Amino acid sequence: MAIPPPSSITAQAAQWSLQGPAKAPAPSDPAGGFGSMLTNAVGDLEKTQEAAAVQSQALATGQTQDISSVITAVQEASLSMQLAAQVRNKAVEAYTEIFHTQV
């Protein structure tokens, strides 16, 4: 199985986000770059998980009968979590590779 390039992963993450892609900080703000993006991505992941939990609870308690929207929300949350895990794995793998590089 081929691993897609980071640019396509970023595009997929933006599509899966509930609120659309996060706005990148201005180039003149060096402190807000990667850390800010990571914070926004984790926040979006948390919102997606919360929305799925709320919809699942509503279905379980009989407050909604729309099973397709619940399944969609749960699948979106699942895919978002899988994407976050893969991004984390790639980051750890890159760190490990850099750490073991001999100078």
The 8 nearest C-alpha neighbors of each residue, nearest first, counted from 0:
[[1, 2, 3, 4, 85, 89, 8, 82],
 [2, 0, 3, 4, 5, 7, 8, 85],
 [1, 3, 0, 4, 5, 8, 85, 7],
 [2, 4, 1, 7, 5, 8, 6, 0],
 [3, 5, 6, 7, 2, 8, 9, 1],
 [6, 4, 8, 7, 9, 3, 10, 2],
 [5, 7, 9, 8, 4, 10, 3, 11],
 [6, 8, 10, 9, 5, 4, 11, 3],
 [9, 7, 5, 11, 10, 6, 12, 4],
 [8, 10, 12, 6, 7, 11, 5, 13],
 [9, 11, 7, 13, 8, 12, 6, 14],
 [12, 10, 14, 8, 13, 9, 7, 15],
 [13, 11, 9, 15, 14, 10, 8, 16],
 [12, 14, 20, 10, 16, 11, 15, 19],
 [13, 15, 11, 12, 16, 10, 19, 20],
 [16, 14, 12, 13, 11, 17, 75, 79],
 [15, 17, 19, 13, 18, 14, 12, 43],
 [18, 16, 19, 15, 47, 43, 46, 14],
 [19, 17, 16, 20, 43, 21, 13, 15],
 [18, 20, 16, 13, 17, 14, 21, 15],
 [19, 21, 13, 22, 16, 18, 14, 12],
 [22, 20, 23, 19, 39, 36, 13, 40],
 [23, 21, 20, 24, 36, 25, 19, 39],
 [22, 24, 21, 25, 36, 32, 35, 26],
 [25, 23, 31, 32, 26, 22, 28, 35],
 [24, 26, 27, 28, 23, 31, 32, 29],
 [27, 25, 28, 24, 29, 32, 23, 31],
 [26, 28, 25, 29, 24, 30, 31, 32],
 [29, 27, 26, 25, 30, 31, 24, 32],
 [30, 28, 31, 32, 27, 26, 25, 24],
 [29, 31, 28, 32, 34, 33, 35, 27],
 [32, 30, 35, 29, 28, 34, 24, 33],
 [33, 31, 35, 34, 30, 29, 24, 36],
 [32, 34, 36, 35, 37, 31, 30, 38],
 [35, 33, 37, 36, 32, 31, 38, 30],
 [34, 36, 31, 38, 37, 33, 32, 39],
 [35, 37, 33, 39, 34, 38, 40, 32],
 [36, 38, 40, 34, 35, 39, 33, 41],
 [37, 39, 35, 41, 36, 40, 34, 42],
 [40, 38, 42, 36, 37, 41, 43, 35],
 [39, 41, 37, 43, 42, 38, 36, 44],
 [42, 40, 44, 38, 43, 39, 45, 37],
 [43, 41, 39, 45, 40, 44, 38, 46],
 [42, 44, 46, 40, 45, 41, 39, 47],
 [45, 43, 41, 47, 42, 46, 40, 48],
 [44, 46, 42, 48, 43, 47, 49, 41],
 [47, 45, 49, 43, 48, 44, 50, 42],
 [46, 48, 44, 50, 76, 45, 49, 43],
 [47, 49, 45, 51, 76, 46, 50, 44],
 [48, 50, 46, 52, 51, 47, 45, 53],
 [51, 49, 53, 47, 52, 48, 46, 54],
 [52, 50, 73, 72, 54, 48, 49, 53],
 [51, 53, 49, 55, 50, 54, 56, 48],
 [54, 52, 56, 50, 55, 51, 49, 57],
 [53, 55, 57, 51, 56, 52, 69, 50],
 [56, 54, 52, 58, 57, 53, 51, 69],
 [55, 57, 59, 53, 54, 58, 52, 60],
 [58, 56, 62, 54, 60, 55, 59, 63],
 [59, 57, 61, 55, 63, 56, 60, 62],
 [58, 60, 56, 57, 61, 55, 62, 63],
 [61, 59, 57, 58, 62, 56, 63, 55],
 [60, 62, 58, 63, 59, 57, 64, 56],
 [61, 63, 57, 60, 58, 64, 59, 56],
 [64, 62, 58, 61, 65, 57, 66, 60],
 [63, 65, 66, 58, 61, 62, 57, 67],
 [66, 64, 67, 63, 68, 69, 58, 70],
 [65, 67, 69, 68, 64, 70, 58, 63],
 [66, 68, 70, 69, 65, 71, 72, 64],
 [69, 67, 71, 70, 66, 65, 72, 54],
 [70, 68, 72, 66, 71, 67, 54, 55],
 [71, 69, 67, 73, 68, 72, 74, 66],
 [70, 72, 68, 74, 69, 73, 75, 67],
 [73, 71, 51, 75, 69, 70, 74, 68],
 [72, 74, 51, 76, 70, 75, 71, 77],
 [75, 73, 77, 71, 76, 72, 70, 78],
 [76, 74, 72, 78, 77, 73, 71, 79],
 [77, 75, 79, 73, 48, 74, 47, 78],
 [76, 78, 74, 80, 75, 79, 73, 81],
 [79, 77, 81, 75, 80, 76, 74, 82],
 [80, 78, 76, 82, 77, 81, 75, 83],
 [79, 81, 83, 77, 82, 78, 84, 76],
 [82, 80, 78, 84, 83, 79, 85, 77],
 [83, 81, 79, 85, 80, 84, 78, 86],
 [82, 84, 80, 86, 81, 85, 87, 79],
 [83, 85, 87, 81, 82, 86, 88, 80],
 [86, 84, 88, 82, 87, 83, 89, 81],
 [85, 87, 83, 89, 88, 84, 82, 90],
 [86, 88, 84, 90, 85, 89, 83, 91],
 [89, 87, 85, 91, 86, 90, 92, 84],
 [88, 90, 92, 86, 87, 91, 93, 85],
 [91, 89, 87, 93, 92, 88, 94, 86],
 [92, 90, 94, 88, 93, 89, 95, 87],
 [91, 93, 89, 95, 90, 94, 88, 96],
 [94, 92, 96, 90, 95, 91, 89, 97],
 [95, 93, 91, 97, 96, 92, 98, 90],
 [96, 94, 98, 92, 93, 97, 91, 99],
 [95, 97, 93, 99, 98, 94, 92, 100],
 [98, 96, 94, 100, 95, 99, 93, 101],
 [97, 99, 95, 96, 100, 94, 101, 93],
 [100, 98, 96, 97, 95, 101, 94, 102],
 [101, 99, 97, 98, 96, 102, 95, 94],
 [102, 100, 99, 98, 97, 96, 95, 94],
 [101, 100, 99, 97, 98, 96, 95, 94]]
